């Protein structure tokens, strides 16, 4: 029997292009279990985020809240929109300055959502950009996607020293450490941090993921990292698989 909301599912896939995002199945669940209004707001939020327009993003989220849409659906819209941005950067359809607008706006709003708005998969991630590197757009994009995917995230920011990473690993008992480096001159800090983790007998307690524009799979293997991802969407998927969460 055809579901009465199948047309809305088709519309979402065509307009939102979520066939490129693993959230597609979850959206179908929302439509079938909750209804058209929720998926309509998810669509609106995800599309305004993809347009990278500050005012539109803020308005779409405010409008959804005024309509009484549960925060968990707003988070889903944010996740889909940012995932689409990540995919489009990889395909050279969007560029970092554009992504930076959307990422900055969403990041400023994240603290407004209660804990119940986020899934909780029981895993903890520490993320940061290494010392000497102040690039933050890609790192923040990934940080938000980790959060919306159910991870507990401690974002240390940019220009994070080796010592700060080590202390965070000790303090937060993380399952994964994500090290971002956006310049060839700062890549070696990823290696130094991994070596320091070994010296402090912390290396075996967590997985280490490395990424950033100049970072390659070969570099990750050379420095002893466990995981490497080319983009934010891929990083989330790889982290989930490595940590055994859905």
N, C-alpha and C positions, 0 to 999 in steps of 0.2 A: 504494500500500500504506500502511495506517495505521501510523504510528510507535507503538511500544509505550509511549512516554512522552507521547503526545498528551493523555492524561487529566491528567497533571501540568501540562502547559502550560496547559490550560483552567483547572485549579484555581488556578494562579498568577495568571492574568489576572483571574479572578473575585474571589479573595480579596485579592490585592495591588493590584487596580485599575490595573495597569500599562499599560492601554490609553491612559492619560493621559500616559505617559512614553515618551520615544523609546528607552529601554532595552529595550522589549519584544522587539524582534527579536533583540537580543543574548542575552536570557534563553532564547529558543527555541533558539538555537545551543548554549547550555550544556547544555540538556536533551538535545538530540539527539546531541551529541558527547561529553559527559562523563557524564551520568546523573542519576538522580533525587535522589541524596543531595546533590549540589552545589546544585541548584536549590531543594531543600528548605531548605537553610541560607540561601540568598539570600532566600528568602521570609520565613523566621523573622527574620532580621536587619532586613530592610526594614520588616516589620510592627512590630517592637519599637521601631524608631526613630520610626515614625509615631505610636506611642502616647506618645512623649515621656516615657518612664519611665527614669530613670537606671539603676536596678538591672537592669531587664530588658534594656536595651541592652548593658550591660557583660557580663551573663550570656550573652546570645546570641552575642556575639563570642568570649568565652572558650570556650564550649561548642563553637563551630565550630572553633576552633584545636585544642582537645583531641581532636577527631575527625579531625584531620589535613587539614581543608579548606584548600586553597590560599588564601593571602591575596588573590589577585586576585578570587576569588569573594566574599570578605568585603567587599572594596572595592566590588564590584558591588552587593551588598546595601545598603551604606551609601549609594551613589549613588542607587539607586532610592528608598530611604526618604526621603532628603533632598529629592529631586525631588518626591515626593508631598507632602511638607510645604510646599514652595514653591507647588505648585499649590493646595493647600488654603488657604493664606494668601490667595492671590489670590481664591479663591472664598468667603472669609470663613467657612471651616469650621474653621480653626485661627487662633490669634492669636499674636503675637510672643512673649509670655512663655512659651507652651507650646513654640514652636519653639526658644526660647532654651535650654531644658533639653536637648533632643536635640542641638542644635548645639554646646553647650559640652562635652557628654560626648564626642561624636565628635571634636571638635577636640583634646581632651586625649589621644586615642588615636592620632592620625594619625602621630605620630613613631615609633610602634611598628612600623609597616609599612616593609619594605624597598623600595628603588627598583623592584625587579622586580614588586612588587604593582601598580604603576601603569603604565598605558599611557604612551607617550611620542610625542606628535605633532610634536615639534620646535619648538613655539611657546612663547614666554615671556610671562607676564602679570604686571604689577605692580598691586596692588590696595590700596586704603586708604580710610578715611573722612577727609574733609577737616578742616582746622584749625577748632577751635571746636566740633566735633561728636564726641561720645563714643559714639554709637550703634554697636553692633557686631554685633548678631544677624544682620541681613540681609547685611551685608558678609562676615561669617565663613561664613555659609551658602553664599554665592556662591563664596567662596575655596575651600571644600572641594569644591564641585561642579566648579570649574575643575580642581582637582587630580585628582579621580577621573575626569575626562574626558580626561586625557592632557596637560594643560598643565603647564609648569614655572611655579610660582607663588611670587611674593615678596609676602607679606602684610605691609604696613607697619603695620597696626593702625588705631587711631582717633586723632583729633586730630592728623593728620599735616600738618605745615607745607608750604607751597609749596616751600620750599627742599629739604625732605626728598624730596618727589616728584621734583624736578628731579635731585637727586643719584642717586636710584635709577634713573631713566631712563638717566643716563649710565653708571652702574655695571653694570647688568644687560642692557643692549642689548635691551630689551623689544620685543615686537611689538605689545603692546596695554597701555594704561594704563586701569584701571577706577577711576573716581572716584565715591565714594558720599557723598551729602549727605542727611541725614534731617530737616533743618529749613530753613524758608524763610530763616532768618537766616544759614545757612552755604552756601546754593546758589551765591552769587556767587563763592565760592572756586573752584568748578569753572571758572568763566570766567577768573579770574585765573591759574589754573594753565595753562590753554590758551594764554593770552596770553604767559605767561612761557616756555612751550615755544617759541613763535614767536620771541621775542626771543633765545633761546639757540640758535636754528637747530636745534631738536630736533623741531619739530612734524611735519615730513615723514617722520620716521624711524619713526613708530608711529601706530597707531589709538588714538583716545580714546573710551572708553565712559563715559557718565554714567548714574546711576540714583539711586534713593532715593524715599521716599514723596511729597515735594512736586515732584519733577522730572517734567517732561513732555517729550513729543516736540518740542513747539514751543520749549521752553527749550533743548533740546539743539541744535536747528537755529540758534537765535539766537546761542549762544555758540561755534558752530563745532565742536561735537563730531561725531565720525564715526558713533557708534552710541548707541542708547538702548534700554533694555529695562525692561519693567514689573516683571519678577520674575526670580528667580535661574535658574529653568529656561529661561526665554526668553533670558536673557543668555548662557547657555552655547551655546544653539543659534545665536544671532546671531553670537557670537564665532567659532564653528566655521565658519560660512558666510563671514564676512568674511575669515578667515585661510586659507580653503581647506583645511580639515582635516575628516576624517570623525568 
